[in-house]
Every structure is written in C-alpha cells, then in structure tokens.
Amino acid sequence: MKKLLALAIALSFLIDGCGQEATNLEHQEGIIVDIKELSDGINQILVVPNVLHEDISNKKLDELIKLAQEKGGAYYSFEIGKYVDLQVGTHVIVYWDGSQLDSNPPQRGLDKVDIISK
C-alpha cells in the first residue's frame, strides 16, 4: 500500500510538471531613459542599468544612447497600447527571450515588464 501511495504521489508531481511551460527568459533591471513610437505600430523603450535619475536628467537623446552603450542598456520593443504605464524615469525589470538584433544598443523584444518604481 505504501508503494502504491508513493507511486501515486510521484506520478502526480510528474503530471503537474509536464503541464507547466518552462520559461527561460533573460532579464535586465534599469531605468527607462527614452520611449519612442515607431511607424509600424511598435513602441520601444530604452532601458539603462546601473544609473540614477540624476544621471539621465537634462540629457539629450544622443547622450542617453551613449550612456546606454557604456552601461549595457538596450531597446525593448512592444505593441503600442500594451504597456501604457511606462514612462521615462520608471525603474523596471524587463524580460526577453534572449534573442536580439545586432545594434548598439541592442534591440530586443519585450516579453514582460515589472515596474519597480515610478
């Protein structure tokens, strides 16, 4: 009886585990320093890690891009209207599937975003 119970428990864990999709998303924490709307119904945010709000205030776009290049920042693309709460200065954690376009800063698709603070 104990063996049957142990087998049933093991089988239930196996079935439960098979029903869950494994996600291997990369992530980056940083501050949104730019938001732009592209012509094809896509928005992009430029996220730069390891910066303070003082580091990005009163900077022009070319200076922010240079900062992103130096600090390992990246552009993250998403459909217009999907993340309406995002704004410049928001501290976020962004998630993507690990693929990116070769540019500097790189361009990645945004799978998920967690807002840490505004």
Biopython code that builds the backbone (N, CA, C, O; Angstrom):
import numpy as np
from Bio.PDB.StructureBuilder import StructureBuilder

atoms = [
    (1, "MET", "N", (0.821, -1.195, 0.000)),
    (1, "MET", "CA", (0.000, 0.000, 0.000)),
    (1, "MET", "C", (0.864, 1.257, 0.000)),
    (1, "MET", "O", (0.554, 2.224, -0.695)),
    (2, "LYS", "N", (1.951, 1.246, 0.779)),
    (2, "LYS", "CA", (2.836, 2.417, 0.838)),
    (2, "LYS", "C", (3.502, 2.671, -0.510)),
    (2, "LYS", "O", (3.687, 3.817, -0.919)),
    (3, "LYS", "N", (3.862, 1.571, -1.201)),
    (3, "LYS", "CA", (4.489, 1.712, -2.516)),
    (3, "LYS", "C", (3.513, 2.315, -3.516)),
    (3, "LYS", "O", (3.897, 3.144, -4.341)),
    (4, "LEU", "N", (2.269, 1.907, -3.445)),
    (4, "LEU", "CA", (1.244, 2.426, -4.334)),
    (4, "LEU", "C", (1.006, 3.909, -4.074)),
    (4, "LEU", "O", (0.856, 4.690, -5.013)),
    (5, "LEU", "N", (0.970, 4.293, -2.815)),
    (5, "LEU", "CA", (0.795, 5.696, -2.446)),
    (5, "LEU", "C", (1.984, 6.529, -2.923)),
    (5, "LEU", "O", (1.799, 7.615, -3.473)),
    (6, "ALA", "N", (3.202, 6.029, -2.717)),
    (6, "ALA", "CA", (4.399, 6.736, -3.178)),
    (6, "ALA", "C", (4.395, 6.884, -4.690)),
    (6, "ALA", "O", (4.768, 7.935, -5.210)),
    (7, "LEU", "N", (3.976, 5.840, -5.404)),
    (7, "LEU", "CA", (3.899, 5.898, -6.864)),
    (7, "LEU", "C", (2.865, 6.921, -7.314)),
    (7, "LEU", "O", (3.099, 7.654, -8.276)),
    (8, "ALA", "N", (1.732, 6.981, -6.636)),
    (8, "ALA", "CA", (0.683, 7.941, -6.984)),
    (8, "ALA", "C", (1.159, 9.371, -6.767)),
    (8, "ALA", "O", (0.882, 10.254, -7.579)),
    (9, "ILE", "N", (1.868, 9.594, -5.679)),
    (9, "ILE", "CA", (2.395, 10.940, -5.397)),
    (9, "ILE", "C", (3.434, 11.329, -6.443)),
    (9, "ILE", "O", (3.406, 12.445, -6.962)),
    (10, "ALA", "N", (4.352, 10.414, -6.753)),
    (10, "ALA", "CA", (5.378, 10.691, -7.755)),
    (10, "ALA", "C", (4.754, 10.976, -9.112)),
    (10, "ALA", "O", (5.192, 11.882, -9.822)),
    (11, "LEU", "N", (3.738, 10.210, -9.475)),
    (11, "LEU", "CA", (3.048, 10.392, -10.745)),
    (11, "LEU", "C", (2.342, 11.744, -10.803)),
    (11, "LEU", "O", (2.326, 12.390, -11.851)),
    (12, "SER", "N", (1.760, 12.176, -9.686)),
    (12, "SER", "CA", (1.075, 13.474, -9.666)),
    (12, "SER", "C", (2.065, 14.618, -9.849)),
    (12, "SER", "O", (1.749, 15.598, -10.523)),
    (13, "PHE", "N", (3.268, 14.513, -9.259)),
    (13, "PHE", "CA", (4.296, 15.535, -9.476)),
    (13, "PHE", "C", (4.741, 15.556, -10.928)),
    (13, "PHE", "O", (4.962, 16.628, -11.492)),
    (14, "LEU", "N", (4.874, 14.395, -11.537)),
    (14, "LEU", "CA", (5.294, 14.302, -12.922)),
    (14, "LEU", "C", (4.265, 14.924, -13.847)),
    (14, "LEU", "O", (4.620, 15.677, -14.753)),
    (15, "ILE", "N", (3.004, 14.620, -13.630)),
    (15, "ILE", "CA", (1.934, 15.175, -14.457)),
    (15, "ILE", "C", (1.855, 16.678, -14.266)),
    (15, "ILE", "O", (1.699, 17.410, -15.243)),
    (16, "ASP", "N", (1.957, 17.156, -13.036)),
    (16, "ASP", "CA", (1.920, 18.595, -12.754)),
    (16, "ASP", "C", (3.083, 19.305, -13.434)),
    (16, "ASP", "O", (2.899, 20.381, -14.002)),
    (17, "GLY", "N", (4.253, 18.732, -13.385)),
    (17, "GLY", "CA", (5.429, 19.334, -14.007)),
    (17, "GLY", "C", (5.334, 19.394, -15.511)),
    (17, "GLY", "O", (5.832, 20.342, -16.117)),
    (18, "CYS", "N", (4.708, 18.406, -16.136)),
    (18, "CYS", "CA", (4.562, 18.385, -17.594)),
    (18, "CYS", "C", (3.576, 19.445, -18.063)),
    (18, "CYS", "O", (3.654, 19.898, -19.205)),
    (19, "GLY", "N", (2.654, 19.844, -17.205)),
    (19, "GLY", "CA", (1.668, 20.839, -17.595)),
    (19, "GLY", "C", (2.192, 22.254, -17.541)),
    (19, "GLY", "O", (1.533, 23.165, -18.040)),
    (20, "GLN", "N", (3.335, 22.469, -16.963)),
    (20, "GLN", "CA", (3.890, 23.813, -16.846)),
    (20, "GLN", "C", (4.903, 24.048, -17.949)),
    (20, "GLN", "O", (5.789, 23.226, -18.186)),
    (21, "GLU", "N", (4.759, 25.179, -18.620)),
    (21, "GLU", "CA", (5.694, 25.530, -19.680)),
    (21, "GLU", "C", (6.937, 26.152, -19.058)),
    (21, "GLU", "O", (6.839, 27.087, -18.263)),
    (22, "ALA", "N", (8.081, 25.643, -19.415)),
    (22, "ALA", "CA", (9.334, 26.182, -18.883)),
    (22, "ALA", "C", (9.642, 27.494, -19.588)),
    (22, "ALA", "O", (9.590, 27.583, -20.814)),
    (23, "THR", "N", (9.960, 28.498, -18.804)),
    (23, "THR", "CA", (10.323, 29.788, -19.394)),
    (23, "THR", "C", (11.756, 30.096, -19.017)),
    (23, "THR", "O", (12.130, 30.093, -17.844)),
    (24, "ASN", "N", (12.527, 30.353, -20.016)),
    (24, "ASN", "CA", (13.935, 30.688, -19.817)),
    (24, "ASN", "C", (14.166, 32.111, -20.288)),
    (24, "ASN", "O", (14.928, 32.342, -21.227)),
    (25, "LEU", "N", (13.521, 33.051, -19.651)),
    (25, "LEU", "CA", (13.632, 34.439, -20.063)),
    (25, "LEU", "C", (14.841, 35.100, -19.428)),
    (25, "LEU", "O", (15.139, 34.895, -18.251)),
    (26, "GLU", "N", (15.528, 35.894, -20.231)),
    (26, "GLU", "CA", (16.597, 36.750, -19.725)),
    (26, "GLU", "C", (15.928, 37.970, -19.095)),
    (26, "GLU", "O", (14.772, 38.266, -19.398)),
    (27, "HIS", "N", (16.638, 38.676, -18.226)),
    (27, "HIS", "CA", (16.070, 39.892, -17.650)),
    (27, "HIS", "C", (17.155, 40.940, -17.427)),
    (27, "HIS", "O", (18.344, 40.635, -17.338)),
    (28, "GLN", "N", (16.698, 42.180, -17.341)),
    (28, "GLN", "CA", (17.585, 43.301, -17.065)),
    (28, "GLN", "C", (16.819, 44.307, -16.217)),
    (28, "GLN", "O", (15.657, 44.608, -16.492)),
    (29, "GLU", "N", (17.473, 44.819, -15.197)),
    (29, "GLU", "CA", (16.873, 45.842, -14.346)),
    (29, "GLU", "C", (17.510, 47.177, -14.684)),
    (29, "GLU", "O", (18.724, 47.259, -14.871)),
    (30, "GLY", "N", (16.705, 48.214, -14.763)),
    (30, "GLY", "CA", (17.249, 49.530, -15.076)),
    (30, "GLY", "C", (16.171, 50.588, -15.090)),
    (30, "GLY", "O", (15.048, 50.364, -14.640)),
    (31, "ILE", "N", (16.530, 51.739, -15.612)),
    (31, "ILE", "CA", (15.627, 52.884, -15.698)),
    (31, "ILE", "C", (15.319, 53.157, -17.167)),
    (31, "ILE", "O", (16.209, 53.125, -18.017)),
    (32, "ILE", "N", (14.048, 53.424, -17.454)),
    (32, "ILE", "CA", (13.662, 53.815, -18.807)),
    (32, "ILE", "C", (14.158, 55.233, -19.049)),
    (32, "ILE", "O", (13.792, 56.156, -18.321)),
    (33, "VAL", "N", (14.996, 55.407, -20.078)),
    (33, "VAL", "CA", (15.551, 56.728, -20.374)),
    (33, "VAL", "C", (14.969, 57.341, -21.636)),
    (33, "VAL", "O", (15.150, 58.533, -21.886)),
    (34, "ASP", "N", (14.265, 56.532, -22.441)),
    (34, "ASP", "CA", (13.633, 57.051, -23.665)),
    (34, "ASP", "C", (12.505, 56.119, -24.061)),
    (34, "ASP", "O", (12.581, 54.905, -23.871)),
    (35, "ILE", "N", (11.453, 56.710, -24.616)),
    (35, "ILE", "CA", (10.340, 55.950, -25.183)),
    (35, "ILE", "C", (10.076, 56.532, -26.559)),
    (35, "ILE", "O", (9.967, 57.747, -26.724)),
    (36, "LYS", "N", (9.973, 55.643, -27.554)),
    (36, "LYS", "CA", (9.655, 56.143, -28.887)),
    (36, "LYS", "C", (8.635, 55.241, -29.558)),
    (36, "LYS", "O", (8.583, 54.034, -29.326)),
    (37, "GLU", "N", (7.820, 55.878, -30.407)),
    (37, "GLU", "CA", (6.817, 55.161, -31.178)),
    (37, "GLU", "C", (7.336, 55.018, -32.593)),
    (37, "GLU", "O", (7.652, 56.007, -33.255)),
    (38, "LEU", "N", (7.421, 53.778, -33.054)),
    (38, "LEU", "CA", (7.872, 53.515, -34.408)),
    (38, "LEU", "C", (6.670, 53.524, -35.351)),
    (38, "LEU", "O", (5.524, 53.481, -34.903)),
    (39, "SER", "N", (6.929, 53.580, -36.637)),
    (39, "SER", "CA", (5.849, 53.715, -37.614)),
    (39, "SER", "C", (5.041, 52.449, -37.841)),
    (39, "SER", "O", (3.989, 52.514, -38.476)),
    (40, "ASP", "N", (5.483, 51.315, -37.357)),
    (40, "ASP", "CA", (4.809, 50.054, -37.631)),
    (40, "ASP", "C", (3.960, 49.532, -36.463)),
    (40, "ASP", "O", (3.765, 48.323, -36.335)),
    (41, "GLY", "N", (3.457, 50.431, -35.618)),
    (41, "GLY", "CA", (2.616, 50.022, -34.500)),
    (41, "GLY", "C", (3.383, 49.463, -33.319)),
    (41, "GLY", "O", (2.826, 48.746, -32.489)),
    (42, "ILE", "N", (4.661, 49.792, -33.246)),
    (42, "ILE", "CA", (5.533, 49.289, -32.190)),
    (42, "ILE", "C", (6.098, 50.462, -31.395)),
    (42, "ILE", "O", (6.464, 51.493, -31.959)),
    (43, "ASN", "N", (6.161, 50.288, -30.088)),
    (43, "ASN", "CA", (6.872, 51.222, -29.211)),
    (43, "ASN", "C", (8.197, 50.597, -28.810)),
    (43, "ASN", "O", (8.342, 49.375, -28.804)),
    (44, "GLN", "N", (9.147, 51.434, -28.481)),
    (44, "GLN", "CA", (10.418, 50.971, -27.930)),
    (44, "GLN", "C", (10.744, 51.787, -26.696)),
    (44, "GLN", "O", (10.547, 53.002, -26.656)),
    (45, "ILE", "N", (11.251, 51.085, -25.685)),
    (45, "ILE", "CA", (11.794, 51.771, -24.516)),
    (45, "ILE", "C", (13.288, 51.485, -24.486)),
    (45, "ILE", "O", (13.731, 50.387, -24.825)),
    (46, "LEU", "N", (14.050, 52.475, -24.080)),
    (46, "LEU", "CA", (15.491, 52.309, -23.889)),
    (46, "LEU", "C", (15.725, 52.199, -22.392)),
    (46, "LEU", "O", (15.478, 53.145, -21.645)),
    (47, "VAL", "N", (16.205, 51.031, -21.958)),
    (47, "VAL", "CA", (16.431, 50.754, -20.537)),
    (47, "VAL", "C", (17.933, 50.706, -20.283)),
    (47, "VAL", "O", (18.673, 50.017, -20.984)),
    (48, "VAL", "N", (18.371, 51.455, -19.262)),
    (48, "VAL", "CA", (19.786, 51.504, -18.909)),
    (48, "VAL", "C", (19.951, 51.041, -17.460)),
    (48, "VAL", "O", (19.328, 51.595, -16.555)),
    (49, "PRO", "N", (20.788, 50.031, -17.245)),
    (49, "PRO", "CA", (21.026, 49.563, -15.874)),
    (49, "PRO", "C", (22.061, 50.429, -15.160)),
    (49, "PRO", "O", (22.837, 51.146, -15.791)),
    (50, "ASN", "N", (22.053, 50.347, -13.866)),
    (50, "ASN", "CA", (23.083, 50.977, -13.020)),
    (50, "ASN", "C", (23.220, 52.479, -13.224)),
    (50, "ASN", "O", (24.329, 53.010, -13.282)),
    (51, "VAL", "N", (22.073, 53.163, -13.332)),
    (51, "VAL", "CA", (22.080, 54.618, -13.397)),
    (51, "VAL", "C", (21.083, 55.162, -12.389)),
    (51, "VAL", "O", (20.158, 54.470, -11.964)),
    (52, "LEU", "N", (21.288, 56.397, -12.022)),
    (52, "LEU", "CA", (20.371, 57.104, -11.135)),
    (52, "LEU", "C", (19.570, 58.104, -11.955)),
    (52, "LEU", "O", (19.940, 58.426, -13.084)),
    (53, "HIS", "N", (18.484, 58.591, -11.393)),
    (53, "HIS", "CA", (17.676, 59.592, -12.086)),
    (53, "HIS", "C", (18.519, 60.825, -12.422)),
    (53, "HIS", "O", (18.317, 61.453, -13.462)),
    (54, "GLU", "N", (19.454, 61.165, -11.548)),
    (54, "GLU", "CA", (20.314, 62.327, -11.797)),
    (54, "GLU", "C", (21.202, 62.120, -13.026)),
    (54, "GLU", "O", (21.588, 63.080, -13.693)),
    (55, "ASP", "N", (21.522, 60.849, -13.316)),
    (55, "ASP", "CA", (22.374, 60.535, -14.464)),
    (55, "ASP", "C", (21.672, 60.764, -15.791)),
    (55, "ASP", "O", (22.335, 60.949, -16.812)),
    (56, "ILE", "N", (20.342, 60.756, -15.798)),
    (56, "ILE", "CA", (19.622, 60.876, -17.058)),
    (56, "ILE", "C", (18.911, 62.212, -17.231)),
    (56, "ILE", "O", (18.487, 62.545, -18.338)),
    (57, "SER", "N", (18.773, 62.984, -16.152)),
    (57, "SER", "CA", (18.039, 64.247, -16.254)),
    (57, "SER", "C", (18.842, 65.266, -17.063)),
    (57, "SER", "O", (20.067, 65.347, -16.970)),
    (58, "ASN", "N", (18.115, 66.027, -17.846)),
    (58, "ASN", "CA", (18.688, 67.098, -18.676)),
    (58, "ASN", "C", (19.681, 66.587, -19.712)),
    (58, "ASN", "O", (20.583, 67.326, -20.108)),
    (59, "LYS", "N", (19.541, 65.353, -20.158)),
    (59, "LYS", "CA", (20.417, 64.809, -21.199)),
    (59, "LYS", "C", (19.646, 64.727, -22.506)),
    (59, "LYS", "O", (18.447, 64.447, -22.515)),
    (60, "LYS", "N", (20.341, 64.972, -23.608)),
    (60, "LYS", "CA", (19.758, 64.826, -24.936)),
    (60, "LYS", "C", (19.755, 63.356, -25.313)),
    (60, "LYS", "O", (20.438, 62.546, -24.686)),
    (61, "LEU", "N", (18.981, 63.012, -26.345)),
    (61, "LEU", "CA", (18.837, 61.624, -26.755)),
    (61, "LEU", "C", (20.178, 60.991, -27.118)),
    (61, "LEU", "O", (20.432, 59.845, -26.750)),
    (62, "ASP", "N", (21.035, 61.711, -27.827)),
    (62, "ASP", "CA", (22.330, 61.127, -28.198)),
    (62, "ASP", "C", (23.195, 60.847, -26.975)),
    (62, "ASP", "O", (23.976, 59.895, -26.975)),
    (63, "GLU", "N", (23.064, 61.663, -25.935)),
    (63, "GLU", "CA", (23.792, 61.413, -24.689)),
    (63, "GLU", "C", (23.244, 60.188, -23.955)),
    (63, "GLU", "O", (24.002, 59.420, -23.363)),
    (64, "LEU", "N", (21.920, 60.012, -23.998)),
    (64, "LEU", "CA", (21.294, 58.849, -23.366)),
    (64, "LEU", "C", (21.669, 57.563, -24.099)),
    (64, "LEU", "O", (21.892, 56.528, -23.471)),
    (65, "ILE", "N", (21.738, 57.630, -25.419)),
    (65, "ILE", "CA", (22.149, 56.457, -26.200)),
    (65, "ILE", "C", (23.595, 56.094, -25.878)),
    (65, "ILE", "O", (23.923, 54.918, -25.723)),
    (66, "LYS", "N", (24.451, 57.095, -25.778)),
    (66, "LYS", "CA", (25.853, 56.835, -25.419)),
    (66, "LYS", "C", (25.945, 56.212, -24.027)),
    (66, "LYS", "O", (26.732, 55.291, -23.806)),
    (67, "LEU", "N", (25.145, 56.714, -23.095)),
    (67, "LEU", "CA", (25.107, 56.153, -21.742)),
    (67, "LEU", "C", (24.655, 54.692, -21.782)),
    (67, "LEU", "O", (25.210, 53.842, -21.086)),
    (68, "ALA", "N", (23.644, 54.411, -22.602)),
    (68, "ALA", "CA", (23.155, 53.033, -22.748)),
    (68, "ALA", "C", (24.247, 52.132, -23.321)),
    (68, "ALA", "O", (24.393, 50.989, -22.889)),
    (69, "GLN", "N", (24.998, 52.625, -24.271)),
    (69, "GLN", "CA", (26.088, 51.844, -24.861)),
    (69, "GLN", "C", (27.166, 51.546, -23.825)),
    (69, "GLN", "O", (27.711, 50.442, -23.793)),
    (70, "GLU", "N", (27.466, 52.501, -23.001)),
    (70, "GLU", "CA", (28.508, 52.331, -21.982)),
    (70, "GLU", "C", (28.070, 51.401, -20.848)),
    (70, "GLU", "O", (28.886, 50.665, -20.293)),
    (71, "LYS", "N", (26.775, 51.439, -20.507)),
    (71, "LYS", "CA", (26.274, 50.700, -19.341)),
    (71, "LYS", "C", (25.603, 49.377, -19.684)),
    (71, "LYS", "O", (25.132, 48.679, -18.786)),
    (72, "GLY", "N", (25.547, 49.017, -20.969)),
    (72, "GLY", "CA", (24.904, 47.760, -21.349)),
    (72, "GLY", "C", (23.400, 47.848, -21.466)),
    (72, "GLY", "O", (22.702, 46.855, -21.264)),
    (73, "GLY", "N", (22.892, 49.022, -21.788)),
    (73, "GLY", "CA", (21.458, 49.197, -21.960)),
    (73, "GLY", "C", (20.976, 48.614, -23.275)),
    (73, "GLY", "O", (21.780, 48.212, -24.116)),
    (74, "ALA", "N", (19.660, 48.569, -23.453)),
    (74, "ALA", "CA", (19.079, 48.001, -24.670)),
    (74, "ALA", "C", (17.703, 48.608, -24.927)),
    (74, "ALA", "O", (17.034, 49.104, -24.020)),
    (75, "TYR", "N", (17.303, 48.549, -26.209)),
    (75, "TYR", "CA", (15.944, 48.896, -26.605)),
    (75, "TYR", "C", (15.075, 47.654, -26.482)),
    (75, "TYR", "O", (15.508, 46.551, -26.815)),
    (76, "TYR", "N", (13.845, 47.835, -26.003)),
    (76, "TYR", "CA", (12.884, 46.748, -25.887)),
    (76, "TYR", "C", (11.621, 47.158, -26.635)),
    (76, "TYR", "O", (11.054, 48.218, -26.370)),
    (77, "SER", "N", (11.180, 46.316, -27.571)),
    (77, "SER", "CA", (10.029, 46.626, -28.425)),
    (77, "SER", "C", (8.777, 45.900, -27.949)),
    (77, "SER", "O", (8.837, 44.771, -27.463)),
    (78, "PHE", "N", (7.631, 46.582, -28.103)),
    (78, "PHE", "CA", (6.338, 46.004, -27.738)),
    (78, "PHE", "C", (5.241, 46.721, -28.511)),
    (78, "PHE", "O", (5.449, 47.821, -29.023)),
    (79, "GLU", "N", (4.084, 46.100, -28.593)),
    (79, "GLU", "CA", (2.954, 46.673, -29.314)),
    (79, "GLU", "C", (2.455, 47.933, -28.622)),
    (79, "GLU", "O", (2.397, 47.998, -27.394)),
    (80, "ILE", "N", (2.096, 48.932, -29.421)),
    (80, "ILE", "CA", (1.529, 50.170, -28.881)),
    (80, "ILE", "C", (0.274, 49.839, -28.085)),
    (80, "ILE", "O", (-0.570, 49.065, -28.537)),
    (81, "GLY", "N", (0.156, 50.424, -26.906)),
    (81, "GLY", "CA", (-1.002, 50.216, -26.047)),
    (81, "GLY", "C", (-0.864, 49.064, -25.070)),
    (81, "GLY", "O", (-1.714, 48.900, -24.194)),
    (82, "LYS", "N", (0.191, 48.254, -25.196)),
    (82, "LYS", "CA", (0.335, 47.097, -24.318)),
    (82, "LYS", "C", (0.792, 47.494, -22.913)),
    (82, "LYS", "O", (0.252, 46.990, -21.928)),
    (83, "TYR", "N", (1.757, 48.370, -22.809)),
    (83, "TYR", "CA", (2.273, 48.795, -21.501)),
    (83, "TYR", "C", (2.111, 50.309, -21.391)),
    (83, "TYR", "O", (3.061, 51.056, -21.624)),
    (84, "VAL", "N", (0.925, 50.756, -21.042)),
    (84, "VAL", "CA", (0.627, 52.188, -21.041)),
    (84, "VAL", "C", (1.182, 52.914, -19.815)),
    (84, "VAL", "O", (1.260, 54.142, -19.816)),
    (85, "ASP", "N", (1.569, 52.182, -18.776)),
    (85, "ASP", "CA", (2.067, 52.807, -17.550)),
    (85, "ASP", "C", (3.550, 53.158, -17.612)),
    (85, "ASP", "O", (4.070, 53.785, -16.689)),
    (86, "LEU", "N", (4.230, 52.772, -18.666)),
    (86, "LEU", "CA", (5.670, 53.026, -18.749)),
    (86, "LEU", "C", (5.933, 54.476, -19.108)),
    (86, "LEU", "O", (5.277, 55.045, -19.980)),
    (87, "GLN", "N", (6.898, 55.064, -18.425)),
    (87, "GLN", "CA", (7.298, 56.438, -18.710)),
    (87, "GLN", "C", (8.773, 56.615, -18.406)),
    (87, "GLN", "O", (9.365, 55.837, -17.659)),
    (88, "VAL", "N", (9.359, 57.650, -18.995)),
    (88, "VAL", "CA", (10.769, 57.938, -18.749)),
    (88, "VAL", "C", (10.977, 58.137, -17.253)),
    (88, "VAL", "O", (10.210, 58.842, -16.597)),
    (89, "GLY", "N", (12.020, 57.509, -16.721)),
    (89, "GLY", "CA", (12.333, 57.601, -15.304)),
    (89, "GLY", "C", (11.816, 56.438, -14.481)),
    (89, "GLY", "O", (12.162, 56.315, -13.306)),
    (90, "THR", "N", (10.983, 55.571, -15.078)),
    (90, "THR", "CA", (10.447, 54.421, -14.354)),
    (90, "THR", "C", (11.529, 53.355, -14.187)),
    (90, "THR", "O", (12.221, 53.006, -15.144)),
    (91, "HIS", "N", (11.666, 52.846, -12.977)),
    (91, "HIS", "CA", (12.605, 51.768, -12.660)),
    (91, "HIS", "C", (11.886, 50.456, -12.946)),
    (91, "HIS", "O", (10.832, 50.189, -12.368)),
    (92, "VAL", "N", (12.451, 49.624, -13.842)),
    (92, "VAL", "CA", (11.779, 48.414, -14.294)),
    (92, "VAL", "C", (12.714, 47.209, -14.312)),
    (92, "VAL", "O", (13.936, 47.347, -14.276)),
    (93, "ILE", "N", (12.114, 46.039, -14.369)),
    (93, "ILE", "CA", (12.815, 44.818, -14.748)),
    (93, "ILE", "C", (12.130, 44.346, -16.020)),
    (93, "ILE", "O", (10.922, 44.107, -16.034)),
    (94, "VAL", "N", (12.908, 44.214, -17.089)),
    (94, "VAL", "CA", (12.369, 43.777, -18.378)),
    (94, "VAL", "C", (12.828, 42.354, -18.664)),
    (94, "VAL", "O", (13.928, 41.958, -18.279)),
    (95, "TYR", "N", (11.987, 41.596, -19.334)),
    (95, "TYR", "CA", (12.270, 40.197, -19.649)),
    (95, "TYR", "C", (12.162, 40.000, -21.158)),
    (95, "TYR", "O", (11.260, 40.536, -21.801)),
    (96, "TRP", "N", (13.096, 39.221, -21.718)),
    (96, "TRP", "CA", (13.058, 38.894, -23.142)),
    (96, "TRP", "C", (13.585, 37.486, -23.338)),
    (96, "TRP", "O", (14.154, 36.893, -22.421)),
    (97, "ASP", "N", (13.395, 36.954, -24.532)),
    (97, "ASP", "CA", (13.706, 35.547, -24.786)),
    (97, "ASP", "C", (15.181, 35.252, -25.044)),
    (97, "ASP", "O", (15.531, 34.103, -25.314)),
    (98, "GLY", "N", (16.039, 36.237, -24.972)),
    (98, "GLY", "CA", (17.468, 36.021, -25.160)),
    (98, "GLY", "C", (17.969, 36.397, -26.540)),
    (98, "GLY", "O", (19.174, 36.558, -26.737)),
    (99, "SER", "N", (17.061, 36.541, -27.503)),
    (99, "SER", "CA", (17.500, 36.936, -28.841)),
    (99, "SER", "C", (17.494, 38.459, -28.955)),
    (99, "SER", "O", (16.750, 39.149, -28.257)),
    (100, "GLN", "N", (18.339, 38.963, -29.849)),
    (100, "GLN", "CA", (18.423, 40.406, -30.031)),
    (100, "GLN", "C", (18.986, 40.728, -31.405)),
    (100, "GLN", "O", (19.649, 39.903, -32.033)),
    (101, "LEU", "N", (18.710, 41.944, -31.859)),
    (101, "LEU", "CA", (19.285, 42.441, -33.104)),
    (101, "LEU", "C", (20.644, 43.056, -32.806)),
    (101, "LEU", "O", (20.830, 43.722, -31.788)),
    (102, "ASP", "N", (21.575, 42.826, -33.696)),
    (102, "ASP", "CA", (22.913, 43.394, -33.519)),
    (102, "ASP", "C", (22.897, 44.870, -33.856)),
    (102, "ASP", "O", (22.972, 45.253, -35.023)),
    (103, "SER", "N", (22.802, 45.668, -32.863)),
    (103, "SER", "CA", (22.912, 47.116, -32.961)),
    (103, "SER", "C", (23.516, 47.567, -31.647)),
    (103, "SER", "O", (23.683, 46.765, -30.728)),
    (104, "ASN", "N", (23.836, 48.810, -31.555)),
    (104, "ASN", "CA", (24.428, 49.309, -30.321)),
    (104, "ASN", "C", (23.719, 50.591, -29.916)),
    (104, "ASN", "O", (23.979, 51.638, -30.509)),
    (105, "PRO", "N", (22.838, 50.548, -28.933)),
    (105, "PRO", "CA", (22.448, 49.446, -28.057)),
    (105, "PRO", "C", (21.640, 48.392, -28.814)),
    (105, "PRO", "O", (21.020, 48.692, -29.834)),
    (106, "PRO", "N", (21.652, 47.149, -28.304)),
    (106, "PRO", "CA", (20.903, 46.074, -28.960)),
    (106, "PRO", "C", (19.395, 46.305, -28.880)),
    (106, "PRO", "O", (18.913, 47.065, -28.040)),
    (107, "GLN", "N", (18.663, 45.635, -29.770)),
    (107, "GLN", "CA", (17.208, 45.712, -29.789)),
    (107, "GLN", "C", (16.655, 44.327, -29.477)),
    (107, "GLN", "O", (17.061, 43.327, -30.070)),
    (108, "ARG", "N", (15.728, 44.295, -28.542)),
    (108, "ARG", "CA", (15.153, 43.041, -28.060)),
    (108, "ARG", "C", (13.628, 43.158, -28.027)),
    (108, "ARG", "O", (13.084, 44.257, -27.914)),
    (109, "GLY", "N", (12.961, 42.044, -28.123)),
    (109, "GLY", "CA", (11.512, 42.026, -27.954)),
    (109, "GLY", "C", (11.177, 41.922, -26.478)),
    (109, "GLY", "O", (11.816, 41.166, -25.747)),
    (110, "LEU", "N", (10.197, 42.662, -26.039)),
    (110, "LEU", "CA", (9.803, 42.681, -24.626)),
    (110, "LEU", "C", (8.724, 41.625, -24.385)),
    (110, "LEU", "O", (7.636, 41.704, -24.954)),
    (111, "ASP", "N", (9.025, 40.649, -23.549)),
    (111, "ASP", "CA", (8.049, 39.613, -23.202)),
    (111, "ASP", "C", (7.247, 39.978, -21.963)),
    (111, "ASP", "O", (6.071, 39.632, -21.857)),
    (112, "LYS", "N", (7.878, 40.676, -21.027)),
    (112, "LYS", "CA", (7.228, 41.003, -19.745)),
    (112, "LYS", "C", (7.992, 42.154, -19.124)),
    (112, "LYS", "O", (9.191, 42.309, -19.353)),
    (113, "VAL", "N", (7.297, 42.962, -18.338)),
    (113, "VAL", "CA", (7.948, 44.034, -17.601)),
    (113, "VAL", "C", (7.339, 44.125, -16.215)),
    (113, "VAL", "O", (6.121, 44.055, -16.048)),
    (114, "ASP", "N", (8.206, 44.282, -15.222)),
    (114, "ASP", "CA", (7.786, 44.546, -13.847)),
    (114, "ASP", "C", (8.207, 45.962, -13.491)),
    (114, "ASP", "O", (9.375, 46.326, -13.629)),
    (115, "ILE", "N", (7.256, 46.752, -13.035)),
    (115, "ILE", "CA", (7.550, 48.118, -12.618)),
    (115, "ILE", "C", (7.982, 48.098, -11.158)),
    (115, "ILE", "O", (7.230, 47.662, -10.286)),
    (116, "ILE", "N", (9.200, 48.574, -10.896)),
    (116, "ILE", "CA", (9.725, 48.623, -9.532)),
    (116, "ILE", "C", (9.269, 49.923, -8.858)),
    (116, "ILE", "O", (8.740, 49.902, -7.747)),
    (117, "SER", "N", (9.478, 51.040, -9.536)),
    (117, "SER", "CA", (9.027, 52.334, -9.011)),
    (117, "SER", "C", (8.957, 53.348, -10.132)),
    (117, "SER", "O", (9.619, 53.219, -11.162)),
    (118, "LYS", "N", (8.141, 54.358, -9.904)),
    (118, "LYS", "CA", (7.990, 55.440, -10.901)),
    (118, "LYS", "C", (8.663, 56.670, -10.408)),
    (118, "LYS", "O", (8.655, 57.695, -11.091)),
]
sb = StructureBuilder()
sb.init_structure("model")
sb.init_model(0)
sb.init_chain("A")
sb.init_seg("    ")
for serial, (resi, resn, name, xyz) in enumerate(atoms, 1):
    if name == "N":
        sb.init_residue(resn, " ", resi, " ")
    sb.init_atom(name, np.array(xyz, "f"), 0.0, 1.0, " ", f" {name:<3s}", serial, name[0])
structure = sb.get_structure()
